[in-house]
C-alpha cells in the first residue's frame, strides 16, 4: 500500500528550511503532496500561482513530490488525496502551541489522519518566510536562505537590484 502524505503551508515564499522538511519527508513517504494554501485571511507577497511555480522549480528533482494549491479544510484535502498523514516542520517552542492547536482540531475533524512533525535542521531553526521577506526588503543578503530561483523572484518582486 502506498504511504501518502500532505505537507501544507503558505510557502510565501519557500525557504531552505521548508525545502529541507520536504526533502526529508519525500524519503519517508511514497507520495508527498505539497499543498500550497490559498488562504484568503493571510496577505501574501506572492500569489498562489507564483508560489506554486517556485515550489515546482525547487522540487522538480524529487519525483514523488506533487505540488498543488489547496483551500478549505486540510483534512478534506487529505482525504481527497487518500493521504492519512499530514507533515509539518517544527522549529522552536514558539511553533509548538500553534501546531498543537491545529493538530488537535484536525484530529477532532478526522481522527484517521495523523500529523507527523519533522524537527528542523539546526541551521534553519531561525528561518521563516517572514524574516526572509523582511531582510530582502532592506537588500540584506538572503542568498544562503532560499533557493536561487526564489532569491531572484524576491528581488524582482521587491524591485531590488542585487548588491
Ligand atoms: P503556515 O503559514 O501554514 O505556518 P509556512 O509556509 O510558514 O506555513 O510553513 C509551513 C510548514 O513549514 C510549517 O509546518 C512550518 O512550521 C514549517 N517551517 C517553516 N519554516 C521552517 C524551517 N526553517 N524549518 C523547519 N520547518 C519550517
Backbone and ligand atoms as CSV (ligand in chain L), in Angstrom:
chain,resi,resn,atom,element,x,y,z
A,1,UNK,N,N,0.831,-1.193,0.000
A,1,UNK,CA,C,0.000,0.000,0.000
A,1,UNK,C,C,0.875,1.256,0.000
A,2,UNK,N,N,0.502,2.218,-0.840
A,2,UNK,CA,C,1.263,3.459,-0.911
A,2,UNK,C,C,1.074,4.298,0.345
A,3,UNK,N,N,2.175,4.822,0.863
A,3,UNK,CA,C,2.072,5.763,2.005
A,3,UNK,C,C,2.020,7.172,1.425
A,4,UNK,N,N,0.874,7.810,1.625
A,4,UNK,CA,C,0.667,9.128,1.017
A,4,UNK,C,C,0.554,10.179,2.119
A,5,UNK,N,N,1.289,11.279,1.960
A,5,UNK,CA,C,1.248,12.351,2.964
A,5,UNK,C,C,1.037,13.699,2.287
A,6,UNK,N,N,0.564,14.633,3.096
A,6,UNK,CA,C,0.376,16.010,2.629
A,6,UNK,C,C,1.241,16.926,3.482
A,7,UNK,N,N,1.988,17.801,2.831
A,7,UNK,CA,C,2.775,18.797,3.559
A,7,UNK,C,C,2.192,20.175,3.207
A,8,UNK,N,N,1.420,20.763,4.119
A,8,UNK,CA,C,0.754,22.026,3.801
A,8,UNK,C,C,1.537,23.238,4.282
A,9,UNK,N,N,1.320,24.359,3.632
A,9,UNK,CA,C,1.932,25.594,4.121
A,9,UNK,C,C,1.604,26.747,3.202
A,10,UNK,N,N,1.921,27.946,3.655
A,10,UNK,CA,C,1.723,29.116,2.805
A,10,UNK,C,C,2.875,29.218,1.802
A,11,UNK,N,N,4.075,28.895,2.244
A,11,UNK,CA,C,5.267,28.909,1.385
A,11,UNK,C,C,5.374,30.238,0.630
A,12,UNK,N,N,5.336,31.326,1.390
A,12,UNK,CA,C,5.306,32.673,0.784
A,12,UNK,C,C,6.576,33.456,1.083
A,13,UNK,N,N,7.708,33.130,0.473
A,13,UNK,CA,C,7.950,32.041,-0.456
A,13,UNK,C,C,8.635,30.872,0.255
A,14,UNK,N,N,8.881,29.811,-0.512
A,14,UNK,CA,C,9.595,28.638,0.036
A,14,UNK,C,C,11.021,29.041,0.425
A,15,UNK,N,N,11.442,28.562,1.592
A,15,UNK,CA,C,12.809,28.804,2.074
A,15,UNK,C,C,13.585,27.482,2.086
A,16,UNK,N,N,14.865,27.573,2.377
A,16,UNK,CA,C,15.660,26.338,2.502
A,16,UNK,C,C,15.175,25.481,3.675
A,17,UNK,N,N,14.562,26.124,4.668
A,17,UNK,CA,C,14.003,25.375,5.808
A,17,UNK,C,C,12.838,24.511,5.370
A,18,UNK,N,N,11.925,25.065,4.564
A,18,UNK,CA,C,10.814,24.269,4.017
A,18,UNK,C,C,11.362,23.129,3.149
A,19,UNK,N,N,12.311,23.490,2.291
A,19,UNK,CA,C,12.836,22.501,1.341
A,19,UNK,C,C,13.478,21.324,2.078
A,20,UNK,N,N,14.131,21.618,3.180
A,20,UNK,CA,C,14.745,20.570,4.000
A,20,UNK,C,C,13.670,19.598,4.515
A,21,UNK,N,N,12.556,20.161,5.004
A,21,UNK,CA,C,11.474,19.313,5.535
A,21,UNK,C,C,10.857,18.475,4.409
A,22,UNK,N,N,10.620,19.104,3.263
A,22,UNK,CA,C,10.002,18.403,2.123
A,22,UNK,C,C,10.924,17.284,1.622
A,23,UNK,N,N,12.213,17.580,1.518
A,23,UNK,CA,C,13.175,16.583,1.033
A,23,UNK,C,C,13.218,15.383,1.974
A,24,UNK,N,N,13.211,15.655,3.268
A,24,UNK,CA,C,13.281,14.554,4.241
A,24,UNK,C,C,11.973,13.772,4.262
A,25,UNK,N,N,10.836,14.465,4.145
A,25,UNK,CA,C,9.539,13.763,4.133
A,25,UNK,C,C,9.407,12.906,2.871
A,26,UNK,N,N,9.963,13.394,1.768
A,26,UNK,CA,C,9.854,12.660,0.500
A,26,UNK,C,C,10.607,11.327,0.551
A,27,UNK,N,N,11.551,11.214,1.499
A,27,UNK,CA,C,12.290,9.948,1.643
A,27,UNK,C,C,11.456,8.926,2.412
A,28,UNK,N,N,10.484,9.407,3.187
A,28,UNK,CA,C,9.721,8.529,4.081
A,28,UNK,C,C,8.419,8.051,3.426
A,29,UNK,N,N,7.822,8.922,2.604
A,29,UNK,CA,C,6.513,8.605,2.029
A,29,UNK,C,C,6.654,8.290,0.538
A,30,UNK,N,N,5.727,7.462,0.038
A,30,UNK,CA,C,5.767,7.110,-1.390
A,30,UNK,C,C,5.351,8.299,-2.243
A,31,UNK,N,N,4.315,8.998,-1.770
A,31,UNK,CA,C,3.856,10.196,-2.480
A,31,UNK,C,C,3.699,11.314,-1.455
A,32,UNK,N,N,4.249,12.479,-1.780
A,32,UNK,CA,C,4.111,13.636,-0.887
A,32,UNK,C,C,3.459,14.772,-1.672
A,33,UNK,N,N,2.248,15.118,-1.259
A,33,UNK,CA,C,1.582,16.284,-1.851
A,33,UNK,C,C,2.008,17.523,-1.082
A,34,UNK,N,N,2.592,18.477,-1.761
A,34,UNK,CA,C,2.870,19.769,-1.132
A,34,UNK,C,C,1.669,20.656,-1.445
A,35,UNK,N,N,0.909,20.984,-0.407
A,35,UNK,CA,C,-0.312,21.764,-0.592
A,35,UNK,C,C,-0.009,23.232,-0.301
A,36,UNK,N,N,-0.019,24.022,-1.353
A,36,UNK,CA,C,0.237,25.463,-1.207
A,36,UNK,C,C,-1.107,26.106,-0.872
A,37,UNK,N,N,-1.221,26.603,0.351
A,37,UNK,CA,C,-2.528,27.033,0.843
A,37,UNK,C,C,-2.919,28.398,0.300
A,38,UNK,N,N,-4.117,28.418,-0.215
A,38,UNK,CA,C,-4.672,29.649,-0.752
A,38,UNK,C,C,-5.607,30.204,0.317
A,39,UNK,N,N,-4.977,30.844,1.296
A,39,UNK,CA,C,-5.710,31.221,2.497
A,39,UNK,C,C,-6.007,32.723,2.463
A,40,UNK,N,N,-7.270,33.049,2.232
A,40,UNK,CA,C,-7.607,34.457,1.990
A,40,UNK,C,C,-7.366,35.350,3.211
A,41,UNK,N,N,-7.327,34.747,4.417
A,41,UNK,CA,C,-7.146,35.587,5.605
A,41,UNK,C,C,-5.683,36.034,5.771
A,42,UNK,N,N,-4.762,35.384,5.030
A,42,UNK,CA,C,-3.351,35.749,5.164
A,42,UNK,C,C,-2.931,36.527,3.934
A,43,UNK,N,N,-2.412,37.733,4.121
A,43,UNK,CA,C,-1.992,38.520,2.964
A,43,UNK,C,C,-0.622,38.027,2.525
A,44,UNK,N,N,-0.532,37.621,1.247
A,44,UNK,CA,C,0.748,37.059,0.818
A,44,UNK,C,C,1.458,38.001,-0.153
A,45,UNK,N,N,2.773,37.880,-0.191
A,45,UNK,CA,C,3.570,38.677,-1.139
A,45,UNK,C,C,3.430,38.075,-2.541
A,46,UNK,N,N,3.556,36.758,-2.624
A,46,UNK,CA,C,3.430,36.060,-3.908
A,46,UNK,C,C,2.027,35.470,-3.999
A,47,UNK,N,N,1.407,35.562,-5.180
A,47,UNK,CA,C,0.093,34.935,-5.277
A,47,UNK,C,C,0.282,33.416,-5.400
A,48,UNK,N,N,-0.826,32.698,-5.324
A,48,UNK,CA,C,-0.712,31.240,-5.205
A,48,UNK,C,C,-0.042,30.619,-6.437
A,49,UNK,N,N,-0.308,31.184,-7.632
A,49,UNK,CA,C,0.328,30.629,-8.845
A,49,UNK,C,C,1.843,30.815,-8.792
A,50,UNK,N,N,2.272,31.973,-8.301
A,50,UNK,CA,C,3.721,32.222,-8.202
A,50,UNK,C,C,4.354,31.286,-7.164
A,51,UNK,N,N,3.650,31.078,-6.059
A,51,UNK,CA,C,4.194,30.195,-5.006
A,51,UNK,C,C,4.283,28.752,-5.511
A,52,UNK,N,N,3.288,28.353,-6.304
A,52,UNK,CA,C,3.310,27.001,-6.874
A,52,UNK,C,C,4.456,26.869,-7.875
A,53,UNK,N,N,4.601,27.879,-8.716
A,53,UNK,CA,C,5.672,27.835,-9.723
A,53,UNK,C,C,7.037,27.672,-9.028
A,54,UNK,N,N,7.274,28.487,-7.997
A,54,UNK,CA,C,8.569,28.424,-7.297
A,54,UNK,C,C,8.739,27.064,-6.629
A,55,UNK,N,N,7.666,26.567,-6.032
A,55,UNK,CA,C,7.739,25.256,-5.370
A,55,UNK,C,C,8.048,24.158,-6.390
A,56,UNK,N,N,7.406,24.226,-7.564
A,56,UNK,CA,C,7.667,23.210,-8.605
A,56,UNK,C,C,9.121,23.267,-9.060
A,57,UNK,N,N,9.630,24.475,-9.214
A,57,UNK,CA,C,11.015,24.625,-9.664
A,57,UNK,C,C,11.996,23.978,-8.686
A,58,UNK,N,N,11.756,24.186,-7.397
A,58,UNK,CA,C,12.764,23.736,-6.423
A,58,UNK,C,C,12.562,22.285,-5.968
A,59,UNK,N,N,11.443,21.674,-6.401
A,59,UNK,CA,C,11.229,20.260,-6.017
A,59,UNK,C,C,11.237,19.339,-7.242
A,60,UNK,N,N,11.610,19.881,-8.406
A,60,UNK,CA,C,11.467,19.052,-9.614
A,60,UNK,C,C,12.407,17.840,-9.634
A,61,UNK,N,N,13.451,17.863,-8.800
A,61,UNK,CA,C,14.345,16.703,-8.720
A,61,UNK,C,C,13.785,15.617,-7.787
A,62,UNK,N,N,12.642,15.870,-7.163
A,62,UNK,CA,C,12.051,14.895,-6.234
A,62,UNK,C,C,10.823,14.273,-6.923
A,63,UNK,N,N,10.978,13.071,-7.506
A,63,UNK,CA,C,9.931,12.535,-8.373
A,63,UNK,C,C,8.612,12.216,-7.669
A,64,UNK,N,N,8.651,11.981,-6.372
A,64,UNK,CA,C,7.404,11.609,-5.674
A,64,UNK,C,C,6.717,12.804,-5.011
A,65,UNK,N,N,7.190,14.013,-5.325
A,65,UNK,CA,C,6.556,15.219,-4.765
A,65,UNK,C,C,5.617,15.831,-5.796
A,66,UNK,N,N,4.373,16.089,-5.373
A,66,UNK,CA,C,3.387,16.718,-6.269
A,66,UNK,C,C,2.927,18.023,-5.643
A,67,UNK,N,N,3.006,19.073,-6.406
A,67,UNK,CA,C,2.677,20.404,-5.875
A,67,UNK,C,C,1.289,20.818,-6.361
A,68,UNK,N,N,0.452,21.203,-5.424
A,68,UNK,CA,C,-0.916,21.625,-5.787
A,68,UNK,C,C,-1.323,22.785,-4.894
A,69,UNK,N,N,-2.353,23.522,-5.329
A,69,UNK,CA,C,-2.902,24.508,-4.405
A,69,UNK,C,C,-4.041,23.837,-3.641
A,70,UNK,N,N,-4.307,24.349,-2.449
A,70,UNK,CA,C,-5.401,23.794,-1.654
A,70,UNK,C,C,-6.078,24.918,-0.900
A,71,UNK,N,N,-7.386,24.767,-0.753
A,71,UNK,CA,C,-8.119,25.721,0.080
A,71,UNK,C,C,-9.170,24.917,0.839
A,72,UNK,N,N,-9.820,25.552,1.767
A,72,UNK,CA,C,-10.807,24.812,2.560
A,72,UNK,C,C,-10.124,24.027,3.666
A,73,UNK,N,N,-10.833,23.035,4.186
A,73,UNK,CA,C,-10.276,22.268,5.310
A,73,UNK,C,C,-9.182,21.323,4.822
A,74,UNK,N,N,-8.067,21.344,5.546
A,74,UNK,CA,C,-6.947,20.486,5.153
A,74,UNK,C,C,-7.318,19.006,5.227
A,75,UNK,N,N,-8.094,18.617,6.224
A,75,UNK,CA,C,-8.457,17.190,6.342
A,75,UNK,C,C,-9.281,16.743,5.129
A,76,UNK,N,N,-10.080,17.644,4.562
A,76,UNK,CA,C,-10.861,17.286,3.364
A,76,UNK,C,C,-9.922,17.088,2.171
A,77,UNK,N,N,-8.935,17.985,2.087
A,77,UNK,CA,C,-7.949,17.854,1.001
A,77,UNK,C,C,-7.186,16.527,1.160
A,78,UNK,N,N,-6.762,16.233,2.382
A,78,UNK,CA,C,-6.000,15.000,2.631
A,78,UNK,C,C,-6.838,13.770,2.244
A,79,UNK,N,N,-8.096,13.785,2.609
A,79,UNK,CA,C,-8.989,12.659,2.288
A,79,UNK,C,C,-9.109,12.490,0.771
A,80,UNK,N,N,-9.271,13.638,0.094
A,80,UNK,CA,C,-9.400,13.603,-1.368
A,80,UNK,C,C,-8.168,12.957,-2.009
A,81,UNK,N,N,-7.007,13.177,-1.386
A,81,UNK,CA,C,-5.754,12.629,-1.927
A,81,UNK,C,C,-5.449,11.233,-1.379
A,82,UNK,N,N,-6.344,10.710,-0.541
A,82,UNK,CA,C,-6.155,9.412,0.123
A,82,UNK,C,C,-4.887,9.404,0.979
A,83,UNK,N,N,-4.596,10.562,1.552
A,83,UNK,CA,C,-3.435,10.681,2.452
A,83,UNK,C,C,-3.915,10.488,3.884
A,84,UNK,N,N,-3.124,9.759,4.673
A,84,UNK,CA,C,-3.537,9.644,6.071
A,84,UNK,C,C,-2.528,10.298,7.020
A,85,UNK,N,N,-1.589,11.029,6.439
A,85,UNK,CA,C,-0.600,11.738,7.264
A,85,UNK,C,C,-0.456,13.184,6.779
A,86,UNK,N,N,-0.399,14.092,7.753
A,86,UNK,CA,C,-0.050,15.487,7.478
A,86,UNK,C,C,1.356,15.688,8.042
A,87,UNK,N,N,2.240,16.283,7.262
A,87,UNK,CA,C,3.614,16.531,7.724
A,87,UNK,C,C,3.785,18.022,7.982
A,88,UNK,N,N,4.313,18.354,9.144
A,88,UNK,CA,C,4.629,19.759,9.450
A,88,UNK,C,C,6.063,19.825,9.978
A,89,UNK,N,N,6.675,20.984,9.826
A,89,UNK,CA,C,8.010,21.192,10.381
A,89,UNK,C,C,7.892,21.873,11.738
A,90,UNK,N,N,8.837,21.604,12.596
A,90,UNK,CA,C,8.862,22.272,13.914
A,90,UNK,C,C,10.198,22.961,14.087
A,91,UNK,N,N,10.112,24.232,14.460
A,91,UNK,CA,C,11.361,24.959,14.712
A,91,UNK,C,C,11.588,25.081,16.214
A,92,UNK,N,N,10.953,26.084,16.811
A,92,UNK,CA,C,11.219,26.343,18.228
A,92,UNK,C,C,9.968,26.062,19.039
A,93,UNK,N,N,10.082,26.271,20.337
A,93,UNK,CA,C,8.937,26.101,21.230
A,93,UNK,C,C,7.776,26.964,20.742
A,94,UNK,N,N,8.133,28.115,20.157
A,94,UNK,CA,C,7.089,29.050,19.706
A,94,UNK,C,C,6.170,28.422,18.658
A,95,UNK,N,N,6.650,27.452,17.881
A,95,UNK,CA,C,5.783,26.763,16.910
A,95,UNK,C,C,4.812,25.816,17.614
A,96,UNK,N,N,5.208,25.360,18.808
A,96,UNK,CA,C,4.528,24.216,19.416
A,96,UNK,C,C,3.056,24.477,19.700
A,97,UNK,N,N,2.782,25.645,20.299
A,97,UNK,CA,C,1.413,25.920,20.736
A,97,UNK,C,C,0.451,25.952,19.543
A,98,UNK,N,N,0.882,26.644,18.495
A,98,UNK,CA,C,0.058,26.758,17.292
A,98,UNK,C,C,-0.156,25.373,16.658
A,99,UNK,N,N,0.919,24.631,16.538
A,99,UNK,CA,C,0.826,23.313,15.898
A,99,UNK,C,C,-0.044,22.366,16.712
A,100,UNK,N,N,0.073,22.476,18.029
A,100,UNK,CA,C,-0.727,21.639,18.929
A,100,UNK,C,C,-2.222,21.924,18.716
A,101,UNK,N,N,-2.549,23.205,18.575
A,101,UNK,CA,C,-3.947,23.603,18.402
A,101,UNK,C,C,-4.508,23.076,17.072
A,102,UNK,N,N,-3.730,23.287,16.006
A,102,UNK,CA,C,-4.191,22.851,14.673
A,102,UNK,C,C,-4.304,21.324,14.631
A,103,UNK,N,N,-3.275,20.661,15.187
A,103,UNK,CA,C,-3.272,19.189,15.162
A,103,UNK,C,C,-4.471,18.635,15.925
A,104,UNK,N,N,-4.751,19.221,17.078
A,104,UNK,CA,C,-5.876,18.743,17.890
A,104,UNK,C,C,-7.187,18.975,17.142
A,105,UNK,N,N,-7.313,20.127,16.522
A,105,UNK,CA,C,-8.542,20.411,15.768
A,105,UNK,C,C,-8.693,19.451,14.596
A,106,UNK,N,N,-7.595,19.207,13.893
A,106,UNK,CA,C,-7.676,18.270,12.766
A,106,UNK,C,C,-8.072,16.876,13.235
A,107,UNK,N,N,-7.625,16.517,14.426
A,107,UNK,CA,C,-7.971,15.190,14.943
A,107,UNK,C,C,-9.458,15.118,15.281
A,108,UNK,N,N,-9.991,16.230,15.779
A,108,UNK,CA,C,-11.437,16.270,16.054
A,108,UNK,C,C,-12.208,16.132,14.732
A,109,UNK,N,N,-11.687,16.800,13.702
A,109,UNK,CA,C,-12.386,16.782,12.410
A,109,UNK,C,C,-12.291,15.415,11.730
A,110,UNK,N,N,-11.131,14.771,11.884
A,110,UNK,CA,C,-10.948,13.451,11.257
A,110,UNK,C,C,-9.861,12.682,12.005
A,111,UNK,N,N,-10.276,11.705,12.801
A,111,UNK,CA,C,-9.269,11.020,13.628
A,111,UNK,C,C,-8.550,9.891,12.889
A,112,UNK,N,N,-8.766,9.784,11.567
A,112,UNK,CA,C,-7.979,8.802,10.799
A,112,UNK,C,C,-6.693,9.436,10.280
A,113,UNK,N,N,-6.626,10.763,10.384
A,113,UNK,CA,C,-5.445,11.443,9.831
A,113,UNK,C,C,-4.494,11.837,10.957
A,114,UNK,N,N,-3.255,11.366,10.850
A,114,UNK,CA,C,-2.236,11.668,11.864
A,114,UNK,C,C,-1.362,12.825,11.380
A,115,UNK,N,N,-0.879,13.638,12.323
A,115,UNK,CA,C,0.091,14.678,11.962
A,115,UNK,C,C,1.470,14.242,12.452
A,116,UNK,N,N,2.429,14.228,11.545
A,116,UNK,CA,C,3.816,13.893,11.897
A,116,UNK,C,C,4.645,15.182,11.828
A,117,UNK,N,N,5.530,15.339,12.804
A,117,UNK,CA,C,6.394,16.523,12.828
A,117,UNK,C,C,7.834,16.143,12.513
A,118,UNK,N,N,8.455,16.959,11.701
A,118,UNK,CA,C,9.881,16.776,11.424
A,118,UNK,C,C,10.609,17.976,12.023
A,119,UNK,N,N,11.585,17.670,12.872
A,119,UNK,CA,C,12.340,18.735,13.543
A,119,UNK,C,C,13.278,19.406,12.541
A,120,UNK,N,N,13.284,20.714,12.562
A,120,UNK,CA,C,14.150,21.472,11.659
A,120,UNK,C,C,15.626,21.076,11.810
A,121,UNK,N,N,16.371,21.229,10.743
A,121,UNK,CA,C,17.827,21.094,10.858
A,121,UNK,C,C,18.323,22.365,11.541
A,122,UNK,N,N,19.334,22.225,12.392
A,122,UNK,CA,C,19.686,23.353,13.269
A,122,UNK,C,C,20.020,24.636,12.495
A,123,UNK,N,N,20.593,24.478,11.306
A,123,UNK,CA,C,20.980,25.700,10.568
A,123,UNK,C,C,19.766,26.487,10.063
A,124,UNK,N,N,18.572,25.868,10.111
A,124,UNK,CA,C,17.368,26.561,9.639
A,124,UNK,C,C,16.410,26.915,10.768
A,125,UNK,N,N,16.838,26.734,11.996
A,125,UNK,CA,C,15.898,26.873,13.117
A,125,UNK,C,C,15.377,28.304,13.279
A,126,UNK,N,N,16.091,29.268,12.743
A,126,UNK,CA,C,15.677,30.673,12.869
A,126,UNK,C,C,14.929,31.154,11.625
A,127,UNK,N,N,14.827,30.287,10.632
A,127,UNK,CA,C,14.415,30.728,9.294
A,127,UNK,C,C,12.903,30.665,9.084
A,128,UNK,N,N,12.336,31.759,8.581
A,128,UNK,CA,C,10.911,31.773,8.234
A,128,UNK,C,C,10.747,32.607,6.971
A,129,UNK,N,N,9.622,32.411,6.291
A,129,UNK,CA,C,9.347,33.230,5.095
A,129,UNK,C,C,9.308,34.707,5.480
A,130,UNK,N,N,8.703,35.017,6.624
A,130,UNK,CA,C,8.568,36.433,7.028
A,130,UNK,C,C,9.925,37.086,7.207
A,131,UNK,N,N,10.849,36.387,7.871
A,131,UNK,CA,C,12.151,37.016,8.132
A,131,UNK,C,C,12.920,37.197,6.824
A,132,UNK,N,N,12.769,36.239,5.916
A,132,UNK,CA,C,13.435,36.347,4.617
A,132,UNK,C,C,12.906,37.574,3.859
A,133,UNK,N,N,11.568,37.760,3.891
A,133,UNK,CA,C,10.979,38.904,3.172
A,133,UNK,C,C,11.443,40.224,3.785
A,134,UNK,N,N,11.531,40.234,5.104
A,134,UNK,CA,C,11.931,41.462,5.782
A,134,UNK,C,C,13.378,41.832,5.433
A,135,UNK,N,N,14.246,40.836,5.488
A,135,UNK,CA,C,15.662,41.101,5.187
A,135,UNK,C,C,15.825,41.485,3.714
A,136,UNK,N,N,15.101,40.786,2.825
A,136,UNK,CA,C,15.205,41.063,1.381
A,136,UNK,C,C,14.756,42.493,1.074
A,137,UNK,N,N,13.724,42.930,1.768
A,137,UNK,CA,C,13.174,44.267,1.547
A,137,UNK,C,C,14.220,45.356,1.774
A,138,UNK,N,N,15.136,45.091,2.725
A,138,UNK,CA,C,16.181,46.075,3.023
A,138,UNK,C,C,17.498,45.712,2.342
A,139,UNK,N,N,17.365,44.858,1.317
A,139,UNK,CA,C,18.514,44.476,0.500
A,139,UNK,C,C,19.594,43.742,1.293
A,140,UNK,N,N,19.174,43.011,2.332
A,140,UNK,CA,C,20.126,42.163,3.058
A,140,UNK,C,C,20.397,40.900,2.248
A,141,UNK,N,N,21.462,40.210,2.583
A,141,UNK,CA,C,21.864,39.044,1.803
A,141,UNK,C,C,21.071,37.794,2.225
A,142,UNK,N,N,20.227,37.317,1.314
A,142,UNK,CA,C,19.410,36.133,1.635
A,142,UNK,C,C,19.817,34.925,0.790
A,143,UNK,N,N,20.951,35.052,0.092
A,143,UNK,CA,C,21.354,34.007,-0.855
A,143,UNK,C,C,21.488,32.630,-0.206
A,144,UNK,N,N,21.865,32.596,1.060
A,144,UNK,CA,C,22.056,31.298,1.733
A,144,UNK,C,C,20.747,30.750,2.304
A,145,UNK,N,N,19.698,31.552,2.264
A,145,UNK,CA,C,18.465,31.195,2.984
A,145,UNK,C,C,17.365,30.632,2.098
A,146,UNK,N,N,17.452,30.923,0.812
A,146,UNK,CA,C,16.419,30.471,-0.128
A,146,UNK,C,C,17.095,29.926,-1.383
A,147,UNK,N,N,16.408,29.051,-2.129
A,147,UNK,CA,C,16.996,28.573,-3.389
A,147,UNK,C,C,17.175,29.753,-4.360
A,148,UNK,N,N,18.149,29.646,-5.311
A,148,UNK,CA,C,18.449,30.755,-6.211
A,148,UNK,C,C,17.226,31.298,-6.957
A,149,UNK,N,N,16.328,30.424,-7.418
A,149,UNK,CA,C,15.162,30.899,-8.179
A,149,UNK,C,C,14.241,31.754,-7.296
A,150,UNK,N,N,14.181,31.431,-6.030
A,150,UNK,CA,C,13.358,32.197,-5.079
A,150,UNK,C,C,14.042,33.530,-4.777
A,151,UNK,N,N,15.363,33.476,-4.652
A,151,UNK,CA,C,16.136,34.696,-4.421
A,151,UNK,C,C,15.843,35.706,-5.532
A,152,UNK,N,N,15.936,35.232,-6.783
A,152,UNK,CA,C,15.699,36.125,-7.921
A,152,UNK,C,C,14.255,36.635,-7.931
A,153,UNK,N,N,13.310,35.743,-7.624
A,153,UNK,CA,C,11.890,36.139,-7.627
A,153,UNK,C,C,11.634,37.212,-6.571
A,154,UNK,N,N,12.305,37.097,-5.439
A,154,UNK,CA,C,12.133,38.098,-4.377
A,154,UNK,C,C,12.697,39.447,-4.803
A,155,UNK,N,N,13.879,39.420,-5.415
A,155,UNK,CA,C,14.483,40.687,-5.876
A,155,UNK,C,C,13.570,41.341,-6.909
A,156,UNK,N,N,13.041,40.523,-7.836
A,156,UNK,CA,C,12.147,41.060,-8.881
A,156,UNK,C,C,10.881,41.638,-8.253
A,157,UNK,N,N,10.280,40.874,-7.350
A,157,UNK,CA,C,9.018,41.285,-6.743
A,157,UNK,C,C,9.179,42.584,-5.960
A,158,UNK,N,N,10.328,42.709,-5.276
A,158,UNK,CA,C,10.534,43.893,-4.440
A,158,UNK,C,C,11.213,45.030,-5.207
A,159,UNK,N,N,11.527,44.761,-6.492
A,159,UNK,CA,C,12.155,45.790,-7.322
A,159,UNK,C,C,13.532,46.181,-6.820
A,160,UNK,N,N,14.303,45.170,-6.404
A,160,UNK,CA,C,15.623,45.448,-5.828
A,160,UNK,C,C,16.723,44.979,-6.778
A,161,UNK,N,N,17.736,45.821,-6.961
A,161,UNK,CA,C,18.923,45.430,-7.720
A,161,UNK,C,C,19.859,44.699,-6.756
A,162,UNK,N,N,20.406,43.567,-7.218
A,162,UNK,CA,C,21.319,42.833,-6.334
A,162,UNK,C,C,22.564,43.665,-6.068
A,163,UNK,N,N,23.022,43.588,-4.814
A,163,UNK,CA,C,24.210,44.377,-4.446
A,163,UNK,C,C,25.448,43.828,-5.123
L,1,LIG,P1,P,1.954,28.198,7.657
L,1,LIG,O1,O,1.538,29.538,7.196
L,1,LIG,O2,O,0.937,27.120,7.451
L,1,LIG,O3,O,2.601,28.146,9.024
L,1,LIG,P2,P,4.535,28.123,6.416
L,1,LIG,O4,O,4.685,28.234,4.954
L,1,LIG,O5,O,5.003,29.272,7.251
L,1,LIG,O6,O,3.030,27.777,6.614
L,1,LIG,O7,O,5.228,26.811,6.956
L,1,LIG,C1,C,4.860,25.539,6.500
L,1,LIG,C2,C,5.462,24.480,7.411
L,1,LIG,O8,O,6.886,24.537,7.365
L,1,LIG,C3,C,5.104,24.657,8.888
L,1,LIG,O9,O,4.959,23.387,9.459
L,1,LIG,C4,C,6.291,25.366,9.478
L,1,LIG,O10,O,6.442,25.114,10.856
L,1,LIG,C5,C,7.398,24.709,8.669
L,1,LIG,N1,N,8.599,25.521,8.598
L,1,LIG,C6,C,8.716,26.808,8.210
L,1,LIG,N2,N,10.000,27.214,8.260
L,1,LIG,C7,C,10.717,26.146,8.698
L,1,LIG,C8,C,12.098,25.918,8.995
L,1,LIG,N3,N,13.005,26.882,8.871
L,1,LIG,N4,N,12.458,24.688,9.431
L,1,LIG,C9,C,11.527,23.724,9.580
L,1,LIG,N5,N,10.220,23.865,9.340
L,1,LIG,C10,C,9.814,25.059,8.901
